[in-house]
Amino acid sequence: MGQYDEDIIEKFRLSGRILRETREEMRSFIRENMPILQVCEKAEALIREKGGKPAFPCNVSINEVAAHYTSPPNDASTIPEKALVKVDIGVHVDGYVTDTAFTACFNPDYKNMVETAENALKIAIETIRAEISTGKIGAAVENAIKNRGFKPISNLTGHSVGRYLIHAGTSIPNVSQITITKIKAGEVYAIEPFVTLPDAIGIVEDEPQKTIFRLVKPKAAKSAAAKQLAKFIENNFRTLPFTERWLKDVVPSAQHHEAFRELLTTRALMGYPVFVEATKKPVAQAEHTVLVEETGCTVLT
């Protein structure tokens, strides 16, 4: 079945188990007024303690922020009261990535929206199987969300995952689409419905802020400090996203800012923009990673 042998599937399973345990511990850890940095560092520490490595920085995306916010170094921001907080985490074992997310709801008004995201994820998991078109999964997700009176975010998708790859080529939409792309047996996919209010526009836009980065051209660095930083990133994260927090003490602190800025200006690094719902309406998310089989799937996370 599919592209992975049993040893590799075992690594995906271990990655998924570490992630599942971490997610459940984070559900009971997160609180209103807690520093966001504390949430990120706790999730990343749990992953390492359990024998995995973070596949990307822990995302803590609040209210209308849908994705891609992690604490930058010395982040002083806290989780507001009555917030809707998406916690999105990933693990890799020997490069094999799994990805999961939950929404912590501190506002009873949005409880139904969170349950709608979880229900849409459940229906997508029941729908996915080998040779189904990705558009049919999108239709099932969209119907599940709209039937409960909410709206999907149409320009965010699930994705296949691979070795040192979060997005390995195939997208799984959260809305109905006409497409010839089919799901393959033996592949691993992250399914992640995003849900917003019915009066929202239901799309996300890029904010200028970037807190998550990825190495794209290691050879672009010129100065010794920037080269040292690029080498560390390449050796430790390869093609996976990282945060500036993880680069502490790689070069002397007096040189760090200039070296990091050089990597950005020479485009050795790319940054991921923070995604915000265009009409500033709150967003809920639920996510699992699955291994696809002929007649269904196994949830890894």
C-alpha positions in Angstrom: 0.0 0.0 0.0 1.3 3.4 -1.0 4.7 5.0 -0.8 5.9 4.3 2.8 7.3 1.0 4.1 6.4 -0.3 7.6 9.4 1.3 9.3 8.5 4.7 8.0 4.8 4.3 8.9 6.0 3.4 12.4 7.8 6.7 12.6 4.6 8.5 11.5 2.7 6.6 14.2 5.3 7.5 16.9 5.2 11.1 15.8 1.4 11.1 16.0 1.4 9.5 19.4 3.8 12.2 20.8 1.6 14.9 19.2 -1.6 13.4 20.6 -0.2 13.3 24.1 1.2 16.8 23.8 -2.1 18.2 22.5 -4.1 16.7 25.4 -1.7 18.1 28.0 -1.9 21.5 26.3 -5.7 21.5 26.5 -5.6 21.5 30.3 -2.6 23.8 30.5 -3.7 26.9 28.5 -5.5 29.7 30.5 -6.7 33.2 30.0 -4.1 35.9 30.8 -1.2 33.4 30.3 1.8 34.7 28.4 1.6 33.3 24.8 5.4 32.6 25.0 4.7 30.3 27.9 2.1 28.3 25.8 4.6 28.0 22.9 7.5 27.0 25.1 5.5 24.5 27.1 4.2 22.7 23.9 7.7 22.6 22.3 9.3 21.3 25.5 6.7 18.5 25.9 7.4 17.4 22.3 11.1 17.2 23.0 10.6 15.5 26.4 8.5 12.8 24.7 11.3 12.1 22.2 10.1 14.0 19.1 11.1 17.4 17.6 8.8 20.2 16.8 8.0 20.1 13.1 7.3 23.9 13.3 6.9 26.4 16.1 3.8 26.1 18.2 1.2 28.4 16.7 -1.1 30.3 19.1 -3.6 32.2 17.0 -6.2 34.3 18.8 -9.7 35.3 17.8 -9.6 36.7 14.2 -6.0 35.4 13.7 -6.4 32.1 11.9 -2.8 30.8 11.7 1.0 31.4 11.7 1.4 33.4 15.0 4.1 32.1 17.3 5.8 34.1 20.0 8.8 36.1 18.8 11.7 36.4 21.2 10.7 38.2 24.4 7.0 38.3 23.4 5.1 40.1 26.2 1.6 39.4 24.8 -0.9 37.3 26.8 -4.1 35.4 26.0 -7.0 37.8 26.4 -10.0 37.0 28.4 -13.0 35.5 26.5 -10.7 34.6 23.6 -10.9 31.9 21.0 -7.4 30.4 20.9 -6.1 28.0 18.1 -3.1 25.9 19.3 -1.5 24.3 16.2 1.4 21.9 16.8 3.6 19.6 14.8 6.0 16.8 15.5 8.6 15.0 13.4 10.4 11.8 14.1 13.4 11.4 11.8 11.7 14.0 9.6 8.3 12.3 9.3 5.7 15.0 10.2 2.4 14.9 11.9 0.3 18.0 12.6 -2.7 18.6 14.9 -4.7 21.6 16.3 -7.4 22.4 18.8 -9.3 25.5 19.7 -9.4 26.5 23.4 -12.7 28.4 23.9 -12.9 30.9 26.8 -16.0 32.5 25.4 -19.3 30.5 25.7 -20.7 32.4 22.7 -18.3 30.6 20.4 -18.7 27.1 21.9 -20.9 26.0 19.0 -18.4 27.3 16.4 -15.6 25.2 18.0 -17.9 22.1 18.1 -18.7 22.8 14.4 -15.0 22.7 13.5 -14.6 19.4 15.4 -17.6 17.9 13.8 -16.4 19.0 10.3 -13.1 17.3 11.0 -14.9 14.1 12.1 -17.0 14.1 8.9 -13.8 14.7 6.8 -12.2 11.7 8.5 -15.2 9.5 7.8 -15.2 10.7 4.1 -11.5 10.4 3.2 -10.4 7.1 1.5 -8.2 6.1 -1.4 -9.1 7.5 -4.8 -11.7 10.0 -3.6 -11.3 13.5 -5.1 -10.1 16.2 -2.8 -13.1 18.3 -3.9 -15.5 15.8 -2.5 -13.8 16.0 0.9 -14.0 19.8 0.6 -17.8 19.5 -0.1 -18.3 17.3 2.9 -16.5 19.8 5.2 -18.3 22.8 3.7 -21.7 21.1 4.2 -20.9 20.1 7.7 -20.0 23.7 8.6 -22.9 25.4 6.8 -25.5 22.9 8.1 -24.7 24.2 11.6 -25.0 27.9 10.5 -21.4 28.8 10.2 -19.0 29.5 7.3 -15.7 27.7 6.3 -12.6 29.7 5.5 -12.3 29.1 1.8 -8.6 29.9 1.2 -7.1 27.7 4.0 -6.6 24.0 3.3 -5.4 20.7 4.7 -2.3 19.2 3.1 -0.3 16.1 2.5 2.8 15.8 4.7 6.1 14.1 4.0 9.7 13.9 5.2 10.8 17.3 6.4 7.7 18.7 4.6 4.7 20.2 6.2 3.0 20.8 2.8 4.0 17.9 0.6 2.1 18.9 -2.6 -1.6 17.9 -2.2 -4.1 20.3 -0.7 -7.4 19.3 0.9 -9.9 22.2 0.5 -12.5 23.1 3.1 -15.0 24.0 0.4 -16.4 22.2 -2.6 -14.2 22.3 -5.6 -14.1 20.6 -9.0 -10.8 18.9 -9.2 -9.1 15.9 -10.7 -6.7 15.5 -7.7 -7.3 12.2 -5.9 -6.3 11.0 -2.5 -3.8 8.1 -2.6 -3.7 5.0 -0.4 -0.6 4.9 1.9 -0.2 8.7 2.0 -0.4 10.9 5.1 -2.6 14.0 5.2 -3.4 16.7 7.7 -7.1 17.6 7.6 -7.9 21.0 9.2 -11.3 22.7 8.9 -11.3 26.4 9.8 -14.7 27.9 10.8 -16.0 31.5 11.2 -19.2 33.3 11.7 -21.9 33.4 9.0 -21.5 37.2 8.5 -17.8 36.9 7.9 -16.3 37.0 4.4 -14.7 33.7 5.1 -11.2 34.3 3.7 -7.9 35.1 5.3 -5.5 37.9 4.4 -1.8 38.3 5.0 -0.8 40.6 7.9 2.6 42.3 7.6 3.9 40.5 10.7 6.0 37.4 10.3 7.1 35.3 13.3 7.8 31.9 11.5 10.5 31.4 8.9 12.0 28.8 6.7 15.5 28.5 5.0 15.3 28.6 1.2 18.8 29.7 0.0 21.5 28.8 2.6 24.3 30.0 0.3 22.9 33.6 0.1 24.6 34.6 3.4 27.7 36.8 3.1 28.9 37.8 6.6 30.5 35.3 8.9 27.6 35.6 11.5 24.9 35.2 8.9 26.7 32.1 7.4 26.9 30.6 10.9 23.2 31.3 11.5 22.3 29.8 8.1 24.4 26.7 8.8 22.8 26.1 12.2 19.3 26.5 10.6 20.2 24.1 7.8 21.6 21.5 10.2 18.8 21.7 12.7 15.6 22.4 10.8 16.4 21.6 7.1 13.3 22.6 5.1 11.0 22.9 8.2 9.7 26.2 9.6 11.4 27.6 12.7 11.2 30.6 15.0 13.8 33.2 15.9 13.4 32.0 19.5 15.2 28.8 18.6 18.3 30.7 17.4 19.3 32.0 20.9 23.1 32.0 21.4 23.9 30.6 17.9 26.0 33.7 17.3 27.0 36.4 19.8 23.9 38.4 20.8 25.5 41.6 19.6 25.7 40.2 16.1 22.4 38.3 16.0 20.1 41.1 14.9 22.2 42.1 11.9 22.9 38.5 10.9 19.2 37.6 11.0 18.3 40.7 9.1 20.9 39.8 6.4 19.3 36.4 5.9 15.9 38.0 5.4 17.1 40.8 3.0 19.2 38.3 0.9 16.1 36.1 0.8 18.1 33.2 2.4 15.0 33.0 4.6 11.3 33.3 3.8 8.8 34.4 6.4 5.2 33.2 6.8 2.7 36.0 7.1 0.3 35.9 10.0 -3.2 35.0 8.5 -6.2 37.1 9.7 -9.9 36.7 8.7 -10.5 39.6 6.3 -13.6 40.9 8.2 -11.8 40.5 11.6 -14.3 37.8 12.7 -13.2 35.0 15.1 -12.0 31.7 13.7 -12.0 28.2 15.1 -9.9 25.2 13.9 -9.6 21.5 14.5 -7.0 19.2 12.9 -5.8 15.6 12.7 -3.2 13.8 10.6 -4.4 10.6 9.0 -2.9 7.6 7.1 -5.1 6.9 4.2 -6.2 3.3 3.5 -8.2 1.7 0.6 -11.5 2.0 2.4 -10.9 4.8 5.0 -8.1 6.0 7.1 -6.3 5.7 10.5 -6.0 8.8 12.6 -2.4 9.2 13.7 -2.9 12.1 16.1 
